[in-house]
């Protein structure tokens, strides 16, 4: 079982503390961040950029998805941790 950590993110003048865990995958890692009870997976794509994925197939209402700007802010913090 992975340990849950806290990821501090600043977005639109608000400070967030998202719970996350790190999952090793081959030679890299996946970051699983919980945003409003939804698990969002951040991983590197083939070009080396972080992408956000969700595996919750029950999401049919786009309104439940986090804002793209918030996902970009989370990705920027993860990217800074990986350097």
CORKAHU-V685092 format. One record per helix or strand of 3 or more residues. SS is the DSSP state (hx for helix, st for strand). FROM is the first residue (numbers start at 1). TO is the last residue. Records with the same first field share a line. If there is no record, write none. Layout:
BEGIN
SS: FROM-TO ; FROM-TO
END
This chain:
BEGIN
st: 5-11 ; 14-25 ; 28-35 ; 38-44 ; 50-54
hx: 62-64 ; 68-81
END
